[in-house]
């Protein structure tokens, strides 16, 4: 499991679900705004279509000047950031309290745990 080393002030991380192949977390603030964090083990032989790209703006982002990520933004305020680094990671939210810079900073702080 890989966890973020940085969270915005007042935000906490809760683990919702964990198996050998998938871990889901919720990052919450006091107002119960939320960011979902999913980690999937990469299966190289599996073809995965993560997002329906209709009505989305998709941008490439470089995390820590080395890891390519995709930032998905919809007109309805949905944000998702996804990248791979031994796992497939997805941070996603529809909270007005969260912006793309916050998702990127959390992603850049991800550290390997036990």
Phi and psi in degrees as a GROMACS rama.xvg file:
@    title "Ramachandran Plot"
@    xaxis  label "Phi"
@    yaxis  label "Psi"
@TYPE xy
-114.184  127.231  UNK-2
-118.235  152.615  UNK-3
-70.6694  139.865  UNK-4
-85.7327  -17.7924  UNK-5
-125.503  134.74  UNK-6
-132.982  151.472  UNK-7
-59.3301  152.296  UNK-8
-53.515  132.855  UNK-9
85.2292  -1.77485  UNK-10
-99.5598  145.037  UNK-11
-129.591  160.481  UNK-12
-112.862  131.137  UNK-13
-122.3  137.807  UNK-14
-87.963  127.159  UNK-15
-96.0009  -39.5087  UNK-16
-156.641  138.103  UNK-17
-146.789  129.657  UNK-18
-131.466  -173.818  UNK-19
-69.5621  -16.7707  UNK-20
-118.591  -16.584  UNK-21
-146.172  136.21  UNK-22
-131.202  132.081  UNK-23
-121.864  138.358  UNK-24
-128.593  157.076  UNK-25
-120.718  131.07  UNK-26
-105.069  120.646  UNK-27
-124.665  149.734  UNK-28
-109.108  179.149  UNK-29
-62.5896  -29.6212  UNK-30
-82.8497  3.53956  UNK-31
69.2179  22.2109  UNK-32
-65.7949  147.621  UNK-33
-139.233  150.935  UNK-34
-126.391  131.246  UNK-35
-96.4404  138.064  UNK-36
-124.29  118.638  UNK-37
-114.657  143.079  UNK-38
-128.311  125.336  UNK-39
-120.876  139.869  UNK-40
-69.4249  137.707  UNK-41
-75.1518  129.963  UNK-42
-113.386  99.6837  UNK-43
-56.4245  -27.6295  UNK-44
-88.9663  -2.13308  UNK-45
-95.5485  134.765  UNK-46
-95.6404  124.009  UNK-47
-122.665  128.66  UNK-48
-110.412  97.2001  UNK-49
-73.647  -35.884  UNK-50
-134.407  140.626  UNK-51
-78.3029  116.49  UNK-52
-90.8538  11.7014  UNK-53
-68.9274  137.465  UNK-54
61.1645  25.5521  UNK-55
-117.365  147.471  UNK-56
-101.864  127.468  UNK-57
-116.606  123.039  UNK-58
-121.413  148.551  UNK-59
-89.1185  137.232  UNK-60
-130.767  141.152  UNK-61
-104.575  116.723  UNK-62
-88.2345  127.162  UNK-63
51.1738  34.4563  UNK-64
57.5634  23.2981  UNK-65
-147.696  -28.2794  UNK-66
-110.869  120.828  UNK-67
-77.6884  135.806  UNK-68
-131.42  164.431  UNK-69
-119.605  130.287  UNK-70
-106.789  121.208  UNK-71
-106.785  126.51  UNK-72
-129.362  128.769  UNK-73
-109.197  161.915  UNK-74
-63.2754  -24.3068  UNK-75
-87.0557  17.911  UNK-76
79.4993  12.3426  UNK-77
-81.8522  130.835  UNK-78
-122.432  140.768  UNK-79
-145.26  139.674  UNK-80
-125.082  127.373  UNK-81
-132.637  142.469  UNK-82
-156.846  166.216  UNK-83
-124.022  141.815  UNK-84
-162.055  66.1066  UNK-85
87.3558  -27.8579  UNK-86
-129.891  167.517  UNK-87
-98.8274  122.227  UNK-88
-108.792  142.398  UNK-89
-138.727  123.982  UNK-90
-107.277  130.819  UNK-91
-145.655  148.113  UNK-92
-159.71  158.882  UNK-93
-127.921  18.7856  UNK-94
-80.9563  134.874  UNK-95
-67.5518  -16.3914  UNK-96
-80.7771  -5.20023  UNK-97
-118.314  135.419  UNK-98
-121.477  174.847  UNK-99
-60.7742  -38.8265  UNK-100
-60.7887  -36.6085  UNK-101
-66.1251  -44.5804  UNK-102
-61.5703  -42.9639  UNK-103
-63.1727  -42.0139  UNK-104
-65.6107  -40.464  UNK-105
-61.5653  -46.2963  UNK-106
-60.6743  -42.4021  UNK-107
-67.2459  -17.1844  UNK-108
-94.4688  0.433111  UNK-109
-61.6182  129.74  UNK-110
-125.641  148.993  UNK-111
-69.2294  130.587  UNK-112
-110.177  -162.186  UNK-113
